[in-house]
Amino acid sequence: MRKIPVISAQEAALLVNDGDTISTGGFLSAGSPETLNKALEQRFLETGHPRDLTLFFAACQGNRDGSGGDRYAHEGMLKRAVGGHWDRAPKLGEMALAGKFEAYDLPQGVIGHMYRDIAAHKIGTITHVGLYTFVDPRNGGGKLNSTATEDLVKLVNIEGKERLLYKTFPIHVVFLRASYGDEYGNCTVHREIGPLDVTAMAQACHNSGGKVIVQVEKVVQGGTLDPRLVAIPGICVDALVVGSAEDSLQCMGVPYDGSLTGDFRVPLDAIPEIPLDAKKVVARRAAMELPDGAVVNLGTGVPEKIANVAAEEGISDRMTLTVEAGPVAGIPMGGTQFGAAANPMALMPHNVQFDFYQGGGLDVAFLGLAETSGNGDLNVSKFGSRLAGCGGFIDITQNAKKLVYCGTFTTKGLRTECRDGKLVILQEGSRKKFVRQVEHITFSGRYAVETGQPVLYVTERAVFALRPEGMTLIEIAPGIDLQTQILDQMDFVPQIAEDLKLMDARIFREERMGLADV
């Protein structure tokens, strides 16, 4: 094999030309090639070049502090950005919604598959994922502003079935991060939270005739790396850059944790019990939907607390948790370590994990309930001037065998208390979540009804099921008044089940529910 040059970050930045399409690796606060991002930002601020770039990413890197994707948030630097999850780069999101560049939001798992299809020179990624959501051309095609006029998503009919074609395009430069690289450019990711999309991204750029630049912790002698650990073969690499110690942290601001990579295992009997509040009530009711032996995905926020409830109730062994970044089993991490899991049994490539998700591998997904409407549509991606992005939400929700949305009934100021097996509303939230029409269709109720997917919406005071006739109230919490505390707090009138039931009183008591005995 040929030896690969080891260059400075500043030299790497000079390899990016005006108008290039650049893709950056990493997952949120993990695996970001920050030394390379910093150098490119510095070059632009000093010279005004490179400009008019297209930035392409699956889960935008960053920690909401100017890092990652926000290093590209300068007027003139970008012509276009196409991404899945935007939340960790708020400046970039603000510029996108302000129309400072062409901006598109596409499903994160689809983007992971687009890397593979770009590598294979396919015309595009063809999938059902995104039908009837905001990425469907009939609902905007993923465009985030009026500046974005090109159609990147096309509705096609194949064998009598509607599908979406996500058009592929060449990638001119890719910035990746790995653990070690040898003199021949072979790179391992054994100290990262997982392989993510590094292999597919390197192949996509190389086969586009582009430049693959990999930031590594250290360069080692050629041929000394275990080939079973090599995720980026040197045949795809154009240059290595040694990152600074700060920029080589496993996750931003957090030192290396070997329990996330399989180096060692940590005891998990210390998962803390959580106080009995509205969020725990939701998590308890949601946990009752866990079938034995379920393969599960937990979203952020309230759904994360289901793991705490399961541990408290002694039913953690009933489910195998997975994370979209690639971990299988173990305990998903939060904060800047989100995407990782402690004590994983396997670490899959990001795009391979989404093969599993998109093919219906999840028995149940528990995800956040931010804003929903009477036909079951749900929005988690865009709220006024805040752009979170759909991330893997569409890939997961359109394909899980069962969906349970989890969240409080209202937000902003809600205070509750549990007394004697009943729920008491001390102060109502000022913002309604059950609205007449969602701002962004991240989840399509119509598609779920057409495919016969079971969907529940679990709150602290009510449980709804999605039925062909619309959102249907099926359970109400003990102590709650139907008219004043449910119907009056909604912008639409739901269907009410003839056999409307009370939520289990055990949910609202301090003692354990005894789910392990069921």
C-alpha angles and dihedrals in degrees: 000000000000119000116250121225118249106216138174122264089247090056089049091053090056090061091069113089132201111276095019124144107234127187124196125206130221138077115257105296095355129084097003116160091226097162088060095042091051093050093050092048091049092050091051094048091050100041109014089242145151094035137168092037126165110226115205122187142152102208108010111235123233146088100240089263104099094280130119113005093009089070085073093050097105124115111258096016093093131044092177142002125199116185149142110219116028105167099101091058104055096168090054089049093050091051090048093054090043090058096243089141138001106283132192133178116205131171111282095225091049089054089052088055092045089063089059092045092049088052090052093046092239119164091241148313111285117201145136090237110117100024111152092003125107090277091062107101088234088063101039105294094249094300113152100190144014091259089069104081105148115096108235093171124056129191110230136176118224122179089344094307128113115239137167122240112208105199118231126219136183120274114218100188134015126192112203136171125219137167106240130003126193129215090270094054097255107148134196128203096197093128095048126089088257143321092278110178099319097119096048093042093051091048092046093053095041092050089048088059090251136135121267112203118185125196111210137180092232143352116235135190115290116265096015097104119096103252089216088065097047109109097168114045116214092239087075098045126092101178143357126221122194108227126218119259091253092050092048096062111128090237125009110281093356125102123233115293113196093196087072094056103039096258089124140344127242127209112263099195090100097072100137125239111240127223120264102258135132093283093052089049089056092046091050094051091045092050088060087069093063111117116208112272094012123169103222144187118203120201124213124277119020094007090061088065091065087077089056092049092047091052092047091050094044095241101112089114090063092074141042111216120214132188124210092233088067115272119131118199124350125084118305115236128225138209116030088347093060108134093042130090131206113237097005119186092210138008110212126190110264094244092048091052087056091051085061093045097045091048093058098260094143116088092197137357123204110202139167124277108218105150130350139173138211095270091054098258113148134199126205100142111068132024116174107291094355119092115195096160126220095268109178093329096106094045091051102039097048093053112032113110089233134014128208116184112201129198147109117285094240131008142208107061101003112155124180140171135199116225127175094337094314135104120238122194106216095176128004120231115251096223123067120218097190100074137170094247131002119236094228126020101226091154122031116216089192092058092048092051092048092052094043093239114167110235129182129185108205122194133164093261106026144023122212131191125206109237132169089263091053140258108357127195108226104162136029127193119250109260096026123121111226097213105039101030101036116017095036089051093057130079091215136041111248127209111261119218116239089227095047107176137201116249112250109280090220088072090067099048128091096233122082117277097229096236090155089066094058 
